[in-house]
Amino acid sequence: MTTGELPTTDSQLSESPLPESLRETLAGHYYTDPGIFRLEQATIFEAGWFCAVLSADLTGPGKFETVQIGRESVLVTRNRKGAIKAYLNVCRHRGARLCTEEKGEVRRSFQCPYHAWTYSFDGELIAAPNLNAMDDVDRSQYGLNEVHVREWLGYVWLCLADEPPSFEDTVIGDVTERLGTPDAIVGYQVADLKLGRRIEYDVKANWKQIVENFMECYHCATIHPELTEVLPEFADGLAAQYFVGHGAEFGEDVEGFTVDGSAGLTKLPGVNEEQDRRYYAITVRPQVFINLVPDHVVFHRMFPLAPDRTLVRCDWLYLPEVVDSGADIDRSVELFHRVNQQDFDACERCQLAMDSRSYASGGVLVPSEHHIAEFHDWVRERTG
């Protein structure tokens, strides 16, 4: 800038029309503004289906987990018959948080630690101090507020809306749109697999940064050396999600989806010949990533906690006999663990710049990233 020249303004940065090869991104404040995050909590996470808990983690009646969905804490448990039940984690008396632990087990009931209002595993108010003396109180009107529940792929999906959207059109619809048919995931028998490893990542980035990163592979040659050794086509910058029904093929000398390309574990029996030696990636909006390979499934759940903080729980799922045998899964886990670390580091690096005047009007998407614009439109439609 020469002497006396005025600095470039935000409006000037966005005045030039984009060439055809480029598409605009969301503006920077979409990743930092607390008001937008509150809108997303209300219109996205609290309005649609949210993947909350691995069903197998709730081993019996009274076993529970609490999860944060938008602005609400939700209590997930099993009733006496073994059915999954979910409730807003709020006592109906004075609003105390019913369960403060992330997970645990109760023997007979849930009791509020403040005034001892007590609820059955079916959410019914069954006792409270002096309740019998209040003849005019219909205890059936003061049970816990129930949340809609659906089990699919071995996970518990919840919806806080009064009238939930169609699970088939939204959740299963995202899988169908990616794979071309809902039947393509059936052979992986995800619901019958067993947890082999779980790793949690506390990512200092907005949840949308993580979704966008997972959807594209323009960065793969730069930050994923191990992944591009196993999946050489990723070095060209086109993600598997760029094409409907496409699975990235293993390299010729690669034996399995492991950190060093060595042989994996027992193949899932339902995986067909076309799916063998291929990797499929699926984004289920707003907070699930499903990764399918011949011998295991990697399942990500995101829990957005703040505009600049997202908890990610990543599960590695295998055939039960593989887990029960004590087979060494370290090389299998290590590949995607490194990918996660590399991706989340990149997301955090981007998050640092979202308040910069340089990114006030956003950035650009190159052709191999154009499909991310559909996700941006999806967010805009819901937040207005």
C-alpha positions, 0 to 999 in steps of 0.5 A: 500500500502506497503512502496516502492509499486507503486500506481495503475495506470488507465491501471492496474484498467482496465486490469482484465477481467470482470466476466460474470455477469458484463458489462462495462460502459462508461468511466468517461470522457464521462460525463465531457469532453466538446468535447464529449458534443459538439459531442453529441449536434451535432450528437444526439440532433441536429440530431434527434427528440427533445421533446421541448414544451407542445402544450397546452402551446402555446394557440394561434398565437404569443404565443411563447417559446424558447428552447435550442436544442444542440447549437441552440436556437429555437423559437416555436410559432403558426401562424395565422391559429393556426399551430405550427411553429419553427425557429432558433432564429436568425435574418437573418440580423446580427445574433442577438438573436430574442427573449431573453425571455423563453416564451411570446406573440407578437401581430403581428410579431417578430421584431429584437430589433437590426435593426428592421428586422420584421418577420411574424408568418410564418417566412417571412421577412415582413419589415426592415428599407429601405428595399423598397429601395433595389430593388434587395433584394428578401425578400423571401430569408431572412426569418427565418430558419425553423425547422422540426415540429411534434406533438405527445402525445400533445407535439411539437417535433423538428428536426434541421437536414436537413433530419430528421430521421423517427419519426416512427422508432425513437420516436414511435419505442422506445415506441414500443420496450418498450411496445411491440406495439405502440397501448399500449400507445393509451388508455392513451390518452396522447394528450387529458390530461391536465397539472395539475402540472409542476416542474423544476429541475436544476440537476448538472449532465450529461444528461446520468447519468439521463437516466441511472438512469431512466432505472434501479431499482437496486437502488430502494430499497436503495433510493426510500422507497415510490415508493417500497411501492407502487410497491413492485417488484421494491425492487427486483431491476428489473425495469419495463423497463427490460422486454418488455411490462411489467408493475410493479404491485401495491401492494395488499393494495395499492389503487393508485399511490400516496405518501401514496398509497391512492386512486388516481383520476379518471381513464383514460377511455382508460386504459384496464384491463391488464394495470390497477393497473400497472406502465409502464416506457418508455425511448424515446431517447435521452431526454424523460421519459414517466410514465404511471399509470391508472389515470395520466401520468408523462412526463419528458423532459430533456434539456442538458445545459452543460456536468455537468448540465441538466434542467428537466421539469416534467409534471403531466397530468390528465383528463381535468375534474380532473384539471378543478374541482380543485381536490387535486392532491398533493398526486399524484404529491408528489410520483414522485416528491420525486422519482425525488429528490431522483434520481437527488441527486444520479445522482449529487453524481455520477457526482462528481466522473466522473473525478476521476482516480478511474472511468477513465475506467468507472464502471460496470453494474450488470445483472439487469442493462445490458440493459443500455449497449444498451444505451451506444452503442447507444451513442457511435454509434452517437458520434463515 
